[in-house]
């Protein structure tokens, strides 16, 4: 599914009531990640969903 060159710097993280954090997915844009987080929150879950950018590991060129 990935060609190895795809950059997916945006993460959706689920945090439960005990502070445990789990990566839900990686996305190319902040907008895409935020849409996923918003959709998950509207499903009535008791968890918090946040969007974070990963640390840079290099640059695309």
CHARMM-style PDB file with segment names, atoms N, HN, CA, C and O in Angstrom:
ATOM      1  N   UNK     1       0.803  -1.192   0.000  1.00  0.00      PROA
ATOM      2  CA  UNK     1       0.000   0.000   0.000  1.00  0.00      PROA
ATOM      3  C   UNK     1       0.849   1.260   0.000  1.00  0.00      PROA
ATOM      4  O   UNK     1       0.386   2.320  -0.422  1.00  0.00      PROA
ATOM      5  N   UNK     2       2.066   1.157   0.461  1.00  0.00      PROA
ATOM      6  HN  UNK     2       2.442   0.295   0.803  1.00  0.00      PROA
ATOM      7  CA  UNK     2       2.969   2.295   0.490  1.00  0.00      PROA
ATOM      8  C   UNK     2       4.128   2.033  -0.448  1.00  0.00      PROA
ATOM      9  O   UNK     2       4.628   0.911  -0.536  1.00  0.00      PROA
ATOM     10  N   UNK     3       4.556   3.083  -1.155  1.00  0.00      PROA
ATOM     11  HN  UNK     3       4.150   3.994  -1.084  1.00  0.00      PROA
ATOM     12  CA  UNK     3       5.682   2.920  -2.062  1.00  0.00      PROA
ATOM     13  C   UNK     3       7.010   3.175  -1.378  1.00  0.00      PROA
ATOM     14  O   UNK     3       8.051   3.164  -2.034  1.00  0.00      PROA
ATOM     15  N   UNK     4       6.997   3.404  -0.078  1.00  0.00      PROA
ATOM     16  HN  UNK     4       6.151   3.412   0.455  1.00  0.00      PROA
ATOM     17  CA  UNK     4       8.215   3.635   0.687  1.00  0.00      PROA
ATOM     18  C   UNK     4       8.658   5.089   0.690  1.00  0.00      PROA
ATOM     19  O   UNK     4       9.495   5.479   1.504  1.00  0.00      PROA
ATOM     20  N   UNK     5       8.107   5.896  -0.211  1.00  0.00      PROA
ATOM     21  HN  UNK     5       7.427   5.579  -0.872  1.00  0.00      PROA
ATOM     22  CA  UNK     5       8.460   7.309  -0.276  1.00  0.00      PROA
ATOM     23  C   UNK     5       7.347   8.216   0.243  1.00  0.00      PROA
ATOM     24  O   UNK     5       7.523   9.432   0.316  1.00  0.00      PROA
ATOM     25  N   UNK     6       6.223   7.642   0.598  1.00  0.00      PROA
ATOM     26  HN  UNK     6       6.080   6.654   0.539  1.00  0.00      PROA
ATOM     27  CA  UNK     6       5.094   8.417   1.064  1.00  0.00      PROA
ATOM     28  C   UNK     6       5.381   8.978   2.446  1.00  0.00      PROA
ATOM     29  O   UNK     6       5.816   8.256   3.344  1.00  0.00      PROA
ATOM     30  N   UNK     7       5.135  10.268   2.607  1.00  0.00      PROA
ATOM     31  HN  UNK     7       4.782  10.854   1.877  1.00  0.00      PROA
ATOM     32  CA  UNK     7       5.357  10.923   3.888  1.00  0.00      PROA
ATOM     33  C   UNK     7       4.009  11.087   4.578  1.00  0.00      PROA
ATOM     34  O   UNK     7       3.095  11.720   4.050  1.00  0.00      PROA
ATOM     35  N   UNK     8       3.906  10.507   5.766  1.00  0.00      PROA
ATOM     36  HN  UNK     8       4.649   9.993   6.195  1.00  0.00      PROA
ATOM     37  CA  UNK     8       2.668  10.580   6.559  1.00  0.00      PROA
ATOM     38  C   UNK     8       3.013  11.149   7.935  1.00  0.00      PROA
ATOM     39  O   UNK     8       3.090  10.406   8.913  1.00  0.00      PROA
ATOM     40  N   UNK     9       3.220  12.461   8.011  1.00  0.00      PROA
ATOM     41  HN  UNK     9       3.157  13.064   7.216  1.00  0.00      PROA
ATOM     42  CA  UNK     9       3.716  13.049   9.248  1.00  0.00      PROA
ATOM     43  C   UNK     9       2.670  13.329  10.318  1.00  0.00      PROA
ATOM     44  O   UNK     9       3.027  13.697  11.437  1.00  0.00      PROA
ATOM     45  N   UNK    10       1.386  13.165  10.003  1.00  0.00      PROA
ATOM     46  HN  UNK    10       1.096  12.866   9.094  1.00  0.00      PROA
ATOM     47  CA  UNK    10       0.343  13.505  10.967  1.00  0.00      PROA
ATOM     48  C   UNK    10      -0.253  12.245  11.574  1.00  0.00      PROA
ATOM     49  O   UNK    10      -0.638  11.321  10.857  1.00  0.00      PROA
ATOM     50  N   UNK    11      -0.325  12.214  12.898  1.00  0.00      PROA
ATOM     51  HN  UNK    11      -0.012  12.964  13.480  1.00  0.00      PROA
ATOM     52  CA  UNK    11      -0.858  11.069  13.630  1.00  0.00      PROA
ATOM     53  C   UNK    11      -2.190  11.420  14.278  1.00  0.00      PROA
ATOM     54  O   UNK    11      -2.407  12.557  14.696  1.00  0.00      PROA
ATOM     55  N   UNK    12      -3.072  10.441  14.358  1.00  0.00      PROA
ATOM     56  HN  UNK    12      -2.895   9.518  14.019  1.00  0.00      PROA
ATOM     57  CA  UNK    12      -4.247  10.536  15.217  1.00  0.00      PROA
ATOM     58  C   UNK    12      -3.959   9.609  16.386  1.00  0.00      PROA
ATOM     59  O   UNK    12      -3.674   8.426  16.201  1.00  0.00      PROA
ATOM     60  N   UNK    13      -4.036  10.160  17.589  1.00  0.00      PROA
ATOM     61  HN  UNK    13      -4.267  11.121  17.739  1.00  0.00      PROA
ATOM     62  CA  UNK    13      -3.756   9.429  18.825  1.00  0.00      PROA
ATOM     63  C   UNK    13      -5.039   9.355  19.652  1.00  0.00      PROA
ATOM     64  O   UNK    13      -5.745  10.350  19.821  1.00  0.00      PROA
ATOM     65  N   UNK    14      -5.326   8.159  20.162  1.00  0.00      PROA
ATOM     66  HN  UNK    14      -4.754   7.351  20.025  1.00  0.00      PROA
ATOM     67  CA  UNK    14      -6.465   7.990  21.072  1.00  0.00      PROA
ATOM     68  C   UNK    14      -5.910   7.909  22.485  1.00  0.00      PROA
ATOM     69  O   UNK    14      -4.995   7.134  22.763  1.00  0.00      PROA
ATOM     70  N   UNK    15      -6.474   8.715  23.369  1.00  0.00      PROA
ATOM     71  HN  UNK    15      -7.218   9.344  23.143  1.00  0.00      PROA
ATOM     72  CA  UNK    15      -6.064   8.676  24.776  1.00  0.00      PROA
ATOM     73  C   UNK    15      -7.272   8.307  25.617  1.00  0.00      PROA
ATOM     74  O   UNK    15      -8.322   8.945  25.536  1.00  0.00      PROA
ATOM     75  N   UNK    16      -7.107   7.254  26.436  1.00  0.00      PROA
ATOM     76  HN  UNK    16      -6.255   6.736  26.502  1.00  0.00      PROA
ATOM     77  CA  UNK    16      -8.223   6.822  27.271  1.00  0.00      PROA
ATOM     78  C   UNK    16      -8.205   7.534  28.618  1.00  0.00      PROA
ATOM     79  O   UNK    16      -7.322   8.351  28.882  1.00  0.00      PROA
ATOM     80  N   UNK    17      -9.159   7.231  29.449  1.00  0.00      PROA
ATOM     81  HN  UNK    17      -9.875   6.568  29.234  1.00  0.00      PROA
ATOM     82  CA  UNK    17      -9.303   7.878  30.749  1.00  0.00      PROA
ATOM     83  C   UNK    17      -8.151   7.637  31.704  1.00  0.00      PROA
ATOM     84  O   UNK    17      -7.992   8.381  32.671  1.00  0.00      PROA
ATOM     85  N   UNK    18      -7.346   6.617  31.456  1.00  0.00      PROA
ATOM     86  HN  UNK    18      -7.476   6.012  30.670  1.00  0.00      PROA
ATOM     87  CA  UNK    18      -6.199   6.317  32.309  1.00  0.00      PROA
ATOM     88  C   UNK    18      -4.904   6.943  31.787  1.00  0.00      PROA
ATOM     89  O   UNK    18      -3.836   6.747  32.366  1.00  0.00      PROA
ATOM     90  N   UNK    19      -5.009   7.697  30.688  1.00  0.00      PROA
ATOM     91  HN  UNK    19      -5.878   7.857  30.218  1.00  0.00      PROA
ATOM     92  CA  UNK    19      -3.827   8.333  30.128  1.00  0.00      PROA
ATOM     93  C   UNK    19      -3.053   7.475  29.144  1.00  0.00      PROA
ATOM     94  O   UNK    19      -2.014   7.900  28.637  1.00  0.00      PROA
ATOM     95  N   UNK    20      -3.547   6.264  28.863  1.00  0.00      PROA
ATOM     96  HN  UNK    20      -4.390   5.919  29.275  1.00  0.00      PROA
ATOM     97  CA  UNK    20      -2.895   5.406  27.869  1.00  0.00      PROA
ATOM     98  C   UNK    20      -3.136   5.975  26.486  1.00  0.00      PROA
ATOM     99  O   UNK    20      -4.242   6.414  26.171  1.00  0.00      PROA
ATOM    100  N   UNK    21      -2.088   5.968  25.650  1.00  0.00      PROA
ATOM    101  HN  UNK    21      -1.190   5.612  25.906  1.00  0.00      PROA
ATOM    102  CA  UNK    21      -2.173   6.548  24.312  1.00  0.00      PROA
ATOM    103  C   UNK    21      -1.902   5.480  23.260  1.00  0.00      PROA
ATOM    104  O   UNK    21      -0.999   4.656  23.410  1.00  0.00      PROA
ATOM    105  N   UNK    22      -2.694   5.507  22.197  1.00  0.00      PROA
ATOM    106  HN  UNK    22      -3.428   6.176  22.075  1.00  0.00      PROA
ATOM    107  CA  UNK    22      -2.582   4.531  21.123  1.00  0.00      PROA
ATOM    108  C   UNK    22      -2.658   5.244  19.773  1.00  0.00      PROA
ATOM    109  O   UNK    22      -3.521   6.097  19.565  1.00  0.00      PROA
ATOM    110  N   UNK    23      -1.762   4.897  18.869  1.00  0.00      PROA
ATOM    111  HN  UNK    23      -1.061   4.205  19.039  1.00  0.00      PROA
ATOM    112  CA  UNK    23      -1.806   5.487  17.533  1.00  0.00      PROA
ATOM    113  C   UNK    23      -2.938   4.843  16.748  1.00  0.00      PROA
ATOM    114  O   UNK    23      -3.004   3.619  16.630  1.00  0.00      PROA
ATOM    115  N   UNK    24      -3.822   5.664  16.216  1.00  0.00      PROA
ATOM    116  HN  UNK    24      -3.768   6.658  16.311  1.00  0.00      PROA
ATOM    117  CA  UNK    24      -4.950   5.206  15.418  1.00  0.00      PROA
ATOM    118  C   UNK    24      -4.559   5.125  13.947  1.00  0.00      PROA
ATOM    119  O   UNK    24      -4.932   4.178  13.255  1.00  0.00      PROA
ATOM    120  N   UNK    25      -3.807   6.118  13.468  1.00  0.00      PROA
ATOM    121  HN  UNK    25      -3.504   6.887  14.030  1.00  0.00      PROA
ATOM    122  CA  UNK    25      -3.418   6.121  12.068  1.00  0.00      PROA
ATOM    123  C   UNK    25      -2.464   7.251  11.752  1.00  0.00      PROA
ATOM    124  O   UNK    25      -2.260   8.160  12.557  1.00  0.00      PROA
ATOM    125  N   UNK    26      -1.877   7.178  10.553  1.00  0.00      PROA
ATOM    126  HN  UNK    26      -2.043   6.439   9.900  1.00  0.00      PROA
ATOM    127  CA  UNK    26      -0.953   8.205  10.064  1.00  0.00      PROA
ATOM    128  C   UNK    26      -1.553   8.785   8.789  1.00  0.00      PROA
ATOM    129  O   UNK    26      -2.159   8.070   7.991  1.00  0.00      PROA
ATOM    130  N   UNK    27      -1.372  10.098   8.611  1.00  0.00      PROA
ATOM    131  HN  UNK    27      -0.879  10.678   9.260  1.00  0.00      PROA
ATOM    132  CA  UNK    27      -2.003  10.787   7.490  1.00  0.00      PROA
ATOM    133  C   UNK    27      -1.056  11.799   6.873  1.00  0.00      PROA
ATOM    134  O   UNK    27      -0.137  12.287   7.531  1.00  0.00      PROA
ATOM    135  N   UNK    28      -1.285  12.109   5.607  1.00  0.00      PROA
ATOM    136  HN  UNK    28      -2.031  11.712   5.073  1.00  0.00      PROA
ATOM    137  CA  UNK    28      -0.421  13.018   4.857  1.00  0.00      PROA
ATOM    138  C   UNK    28      -0.630  14.476   5.243  1.00  0.00      PROA
ATOM    139  O   UNK    28       0.313  15.266   5.219  1.00  0.00      PROA
ATOM    140  N   UNK    29      -1.864  14.837   5.599  1.00  0.00      PROA
ATOM    141  HN  UNK    29      -2.631  14.194   5.619  1.00  0.00      PROA
ATOM    142  CA  UNK    29      -2.151  16.236   5.927  1.00  0.00      PROA
ATOM    143  C   UNK    29      -2.818  16.349   7.283  1.00  0.00      PROA
ATOM    144  O   UNK    29      -3.456  15.414   7.767  1.00  0.00      PROA
ATOM    145  N   UNK    30      -2.657  17.515   7.883  1.00  0.00      PROA
ATOM    146  HN  UNK    30      -2.139  18.275   7.490  1.00  0.00      PROA
ATOM    147  CA  UNK    30      -3.306  17.772   9.170  1.00  0.00      PROA
ATOM    148  C   UNK    30      -4.823  17.744   9.008  1.00  0.00      PROA
ATOM    149  O   UNK    30      -5.537  17.242   9.876  1.00  0.00      PROA
ATOM    150  N   UNK    31      -5.307  18.278   7.902  1.00  0.00      PROA
ATOM    151  HN  UNK    31      -4.727  18.686   7.196  1.00  0.00      PROA
ATOM    152  CA  UNK    31      -6.747  18.308   7.644  1.00  0.00      PROA
ATOM    153  C   UNK    31      -7.323  16.897   7.613  1.00  0.00      PROA
ATOM    154  O   UNK    31      -8.360  16.630   8.220  1.00  0.00      PROA
ATOM    155  N   UNK    32      -6.656  16.007   6.912  1.00  0.00      PROA
ATOM    156  HN  UNK    32      -5.814  16.224   6.419  1.00  0.00      PROA
ATOM    157  CA  UNK    32      -7.110  14.618   6.833  1.00  0.00      PROA
ATOM    158  C   UNK    32      -7.131  13.969   8.219  1.00  0.00      PROA
ATOM    159  O   UNK    32      -8.099  13.300   8.581  1.00  0.00      PROA
ATOM    160  N   UNK    33      -6.066  14.169   8.984  1.00  0.00      PROA
ATOM    161  HN  UNK    33      -5.280  14.713   8.690  1.00  0.00      PROA
ATOM    162  CA  UNK    33      -5.996  13.599  10.331  1.00  0.00      PROA
ATOM    163  C   UNK    33      -7.085  14.177  11.231  1.00  0.00      PROA
ATOM    164  O   UNK    33      -7.704  13.446  12.004  1.00  0.00      PROA
ATOM    165  N   UNK    34      -7.319  15.474  11.135  1.00  0.00      PROA
ATOM    166  HN  UNK    34      -6.816  16.068  10.506  1.00  0.00      PROA
ATOM    167  CA  UNK    34      -8.340  16.118  11.973  1.00  0.00      PROA
ATOM    168  C   UNK    34      -9.731  15.608  11.624  1.00  0.00      PROA
ATOM    169  O   UNK    34     -10.562  15.426  12.513  1.00  0.00      PROA
ATOM    170  N   UNK    35      -9.993  15.377  10.347  1.00  0.00      PROA
ATOM    171  HN  UNK    35      -9.318  15.525   9.625  1.00  0.00      PROA
ATOM    172  CA  UNK    35     -11.290  14.839   9.933  1.00  0.00      PROA
ATOM    173  C   UNK    35     -11.530  13.457  10.535  1.00  0.00      PROA
ATOM    174  O   UNK    35     -12.639  13.147  10.970  1.00  0.00      PROA
ATOM    175  N   UNK    36     -10.495  12.636  10.557  1.00  0.00      PROA
ATOM    176  HN  UNK    36      -9.594  12.888  10.203  1.00  0.00      PROA
ATOM    177  CA  UNK    36     -10.611  11.301  11.161  1.00  0.00      PROA
ATOM    178  C   UNK    36     -10.871  11.425  12.659  1.00  0.00      PROA
ATOM    179  O   UNK    36     -11.757  10.759  13.193  1.00  0.00      PROA
ATOM    180  N   UNK    37     -10.099  12.276  13.340  1.00  0.00      PROA
ATOM    181  HN  UNK    37      -9.379  12.817  12.906  1.00  0.00      PROA
ATOM    182  CA  UNK    37     -10.276  12.463  14.788  1.00  0.00      PROA
ATOM    183  C   UNK    37     -11.682  12.974  15.098  1.00  0.00      PROA
ATOM    184  O   UNK    37     -12.322  12.500  16.036  1.00  0.00      PROA
ATOM    185  N   UNK    38     -12.156  13.928  14.323  1.00  0.00      PROA
ATOM    186  HN  UNK    38     -11.636  14.313  13.561  1.00  0.00      PROA
ATOM    187  CA  UNK    38     -13.507  14.475  14.539  1.00  0.00      PROA
ATOM    188  C   UNK    38     -14.568  13.399  14.337  1.00  0.00      PROA
ATOM    189  O   UNK    38     -15.522  13.309  15.110  1.00  0.00      PROA
ATOM    190  N   UNK    39     -14.403  12.589  13.305  1.00  0.00      PROA
ATOM    191  HN  UNK    39     -13.628  12.663  12.677  1.00  0.00      PROA
ATOM    192  CA  UNK    39     -15.373  11.521  13.025  1.00  0.00      PROA
ATOM    193  C   UNK    39     -15.400  10.501  14.162  1.00  0.00      PROA
ATOM    194  O   UNK    39     -16.472  10.044  14.559  1.00  0.00      PROA
ATOM    195  N   UNK    40     -14.240  10.148  14.683  1.00  0.00      PROA
ATOM    196  HN  UNK    40     -13.369  10.520  14.361  1.00  0.00      PROA
ATOM    197  CA  UNK    40     -14.186   9.193  15.794  1.00  0.00      PROA
ATOM    198  C   UNK    40     -14.828   9.768  17.052  1.00  0.00      PROA
ATOM    199  O   UNK    40     -15.516   9.053  17.781  1.00  0.00      PROA
ATOM    200  N   UNK    41     -14.607  11.050  17.308  1.00  0.00      PROA
ATOM    201  HN  UNK    41     -14.048  11.630  16.716  1.00  0.00      PROA
ATOM    202  CA  UNK    41     -15.207  11.677  18.491  1.00  0.00      PROA
ATOM    203  C   UNK    41     -16.725  11.725  18.408  1.00  0.00      PROA
ATOM    204  O   UNK    41     -17.399  11.629  19.434  1.00  0.00      PROA
ATOM    205  N   UNK    42     -17.274  11.871  17.211  1.00  0.00      PROA
ATOM    206  HN  UNK    42     -16.727  11.949  16.378  1.00  0.00      PROA
ATOM    207  CA  UNK    42     -18.730  11.944  17.070  1.00  0.00      PROA
ATOM    208  C   UNK    42     -19.399  10.582  17.193  1.00  0.00      PROA
ATOM    209  O   UNK    42     -20.627  10.500  17.237  1.00  0.00      PROA
ATOM    210  N   UNK    43     -18.614   9.516  17.251  1.00  0.00      PROA
ATOM    211  HN  UNK    43     -17.617   9.583  17.216  1.00  0.00      PROA
ATOM    212  CA  UNK    43     -19.181   8.172  17.384  1.00  0.00      PROA
ATOM    213  C   UNK    43     -19.524   7.840  18.834  1.00  0.00      PROA
ATOM    214  O   UNK    43     -19.926   6.717  19.139  1.00  0.00      PROA
ATOM    215  N   UNK    44     -19.365   8.811  19.720  1.00  0.00      PROA
ATOM    216  HN  UNK    44     -19.039   9.723  19.472  1.00  0.00      PROA
ATOM    217  CA  UNK    44     -19.783   8.617  21.095  1.00  0.00      PROA
ATOM    218  C   UNK    44     -18.796   7.876  21.969  1.00  0.00      PROA
ATOM    219  O   UNK    44     -19.168   7.384  23.034  1.00  0.00      PROA
ATOM    220  N   UNK    45     -17.561   7.787  21.550  1.00  0.00      PROA
ATOM    221  HN  UNK    45     -17.258   8.187  20.685  1.00  0.00      PROA
ATOM    222  CA  UNK    45     -16.551   7.107  22.353  1.00  0.00      PROA
ATOM    223  C   UNK    45     -16.180   7.955  23.568  1.00  0.00      PROA
ATOM    224  O   UNK    45     -16.348   9.174  23.556  1.00  0.00      PROA
ATOM    225  N   UNK    46     -15.687   7.318  24.594  1.00  0.00      PROA
ATOM    226  HN  UNK    46     -15.550   6.327  24.605  1.00  0.00      PROA
ATOM    227  CA  UNK    46     -15.287   7.993  25.828  1.00  0.00      PROA
ATOM    228  C   UNK    46     -13.829   8.445  25.798  1.00  0.00      PROA
ATOM    229  O   UNK    46     -13.328   8.987  26.783  1.00  0.00      PROA
ATOM    230  N   UNK    47     -13.149   8.226  24.676  1.00  0.00      PROA
ATOM    231  HN  UNK    47     -13.556   7.786  23.876  1.00  0.00      PROA
ATOM    232  CA  UNK    47     -11.739   8.583  24.576  1.00  0.00      PROA
ATOM    233  C   UNK    47     -11.561   9.966  23.946  1.00  0.00      PROA
ATOM    234  O   UNK    47     -12.464  10.508  23.309  1.00  0.00      PROA
ATOM    235  N   UNK    48     -10.374  10.504  24.148  1.00  0.00      PROA
ATOM    236  HN  UNK    48      -9.641  10.064  24.666  1.00  0.00      PROA
ATOM    237  CA  UNK    48      -9.976  11.760  23.540  1.00  0.00      PROA
ATOM    238  C   UNK    48      -9.132  11.438  22.317  1.00  0.00      PROA
ATOM    239  O   UNK    48      -8.248  10.584  22.381  1.00  0.00      PROA
ATOM    240  N   UNK    49      -9.392  12.104  21.218  1.00  0.00      PROA
ATOM    241  HN  UNK    49     -10.110  12.798  21.165  1.00  0.00      PROA
ATOM    242  CA  UNK    49      -8.602  11.918  20.007  1.00  0.00      PROA
ATOM    243  C   UNK    49      -7.858  13.209  19.715  1.00  0.00      PROA
ATOM    244  O   UNK    49      -8.461  14.281  19.673  1.00  0.00      PROA
ATOM    245  N   UNK    50      -6.545  13.111  19.511  1.00  0.00      PROA
ATOM    246  HN  UNK    50      -6.055  12.240  19.544  1.00  0.00      PROA
ATOM    247  CA  UNK    50      -5.729  14.288  19.245  1.00  0.00      PROA
ATOM    248  C   UNK    50      -4.923  14.064  17.967  1.00  0.00      PROA
ATOM    249  O   UNK    50      -4.635  12.933  17.576  1.00  0.00      PROA
ATOM    250  N   UNK    51      -4.573  15.176  17.337  1.00  0.00      PROA
ATOM    251  HN  UNK    51      -4.807  16.095  17.655  1.00  0.00      PROA
ATOM    252  CA  UNK    51      -3.749  15.149  16.138  1.00  0.00      PROA
ATOM    253  C   UNK    51      -2.379  15.691  16.507  1.00  0.00      PROA
ATOM    254  O   UNK    51      -2.270  16.746  17.132  1.00  0.00      PROA
ATOM    255  N   UNK    52      -1.334  14.969  16.118  1.00  0.00      PROA
ATOM    256  HN  UNK    52      -1.422  14.112  15.610  1.00  0.00      PROA
ATOM    257  CA  UNK    52       0.040  15.389  16.405  1.00  0.00      PROA
ATOM    258  C   UNK    52       0.894  15.199  15.171  1.00  0.00      PROA
ATOM    259  O   UNK    52       0.651  14.295  14.373  1.00  0.00      PROA
ATOM    260  N   UNK    53       1.883  16.041  15.015  1.00  0.00      PROA
ATOM    261  HN  UNK    53       2.081  16.776  15.664  1.00  0.00      PROA
ATOM    262  CA  UNK    53       2.857  15.891  13.929  1.00  0.00      PROA
ATOM    263  C   UNK    53       4.035  15.088  14.459  1.00  0.00      PROA
ATOM    264  O   UNK    53       4.501  15.310  15.576  1.00  0.00      PROA
ATOM    265  N   UNK    54       4.514  14.146  13.640  1.00  0.00      PROA
ATOM    266  HN  UNK    54       4.136  13.965  12.732  1.00  0.00      PROA
ATOM    267  CA  UNK    54       5.669  13.357  14.035  1.00  0.00      PROA
ATOM    268  C   UNK    54       6.925  14.192  13.921  1.00  0.00      PROA
ATOM    269  O   UNK    54       6.947  15.214  13.235  1.00  0.00      PROA
ATOM    270  N   UNK    55       7.953  13.759  14.586  1.00  0.00      PROA
ATOM    271  HN  UNK    55       7.936  12.928  15.143  1.00  0.00      PROA
ATOM    272  CA  UNK    55       9.247  14.436  14.486  1.00  0.00      PROA
ATOM    273  C   UNK    55       9.804  14.228  13.092  1.00  0.00      PROA
ATOM    274  O   UNK    55       9.652  13.156  12.507  1.00  0.00      PROA
ATOM    275  N   UNK    56      10.438  15.239  12.569  1.00  0.00      PROA
ATOM    276  HN  UNK    56      10.561  16.111  13.044  1.00  0.00      PROA
ATOM    277  CA  UNK    56      11.027  15.155  11.231  1.00  0.00      PROA
ATOM    278  C   UNK    56      12.175  14.161  11.228  1.00  0.00      PROA
ATOM    279  O   UNK    56      13.023  14.173  12.120  1.00  0.00      PROA
ATOM    280  N   UNK    57      12.194  13.299  10.217  1.00  0.00      PROA
ATOM    281  HN  UNK    57      11.504  13.289   9.493  1.00  0.00      PROA
ATOM    282  CA  UNK    57      13.273  12.308  10.105  1.00  0.00      PROA
ATOM    283  C   UNK    57      14.118  12.563   8.882  1.00  0.00      PROA
ATOM    284  O   UNK    57      14.983  11.758   8.534  1.00  0.00      PROA
ATOM    285  N   UNK    58      13.876  13.650   8.246  1.00  0.00      PROA
ATOM    286  HN  UNK    58      13.174  14.303   8.528  1.00  0.00      PROA
ATOM    287  CA  UNK    58      14.615  13.992   7.024  1.00  0.00      PROA
ATOM    288  C   UNK    58      13.799  14.987   6.244  1.00  0.00      PROA
ATOM    289  O   UNK    58      12.823  15.534   6.757  1.00  0.00      PROA
ATOM    290  N   UNK    59      14.186  15.227   5.009  1.00  0.00      PROA
ATOM    291  HN  UNK    59      14.979  14.782   4.592  1.00  0.00      PROA
ATOM    292  CA  UNK    59      13.410  16.148   4.203  1.00  0.00      PROA
ATOM    293  C   UNK    59      13.149  15.537   2.841  1.00  0.00      PROA
ATOM    294  O   UNK    59      13.950  14.767   2.311  1.00  0.00      PROA
ATOM    295  N   UNK    60      11.999  15.907   2.293  1.00  0.00      PROA
ATOM    296  HN  UNK    60      11.349  16.533   2.724  1.00  0.00      PROA
ATOM    297  CA  UNK    60      11.652  15.433   0.961  1.00  0.00      PROA
ATOM    298  C   UNK    60      12.359  16.324  -0.054  1.00  0.00      PROA
ATOM    299  O   UNK    60      12.466  17.534   0.150  1.00  0.00      PROA
ATOM    300  N   UNK    61      12.833  15.744  -1.126  1.00  0.00      PROA
ATOM    301  HN  UNK    61      12.746  14.762  -1.291  1.00  0.00      PROA
ATOM    302  CA  UNK    61      13.509  16.583  -2.067  1.00  0.00      PROA
ATOM    303  C   UNK    61      13.359  16.195  -3.427  1.00  0.00      PROA
ATOM    304  OT1 UNK    61      13.900  16.849  -4.318  1.00  0.00      PROA
TER     305      UNK     61
END
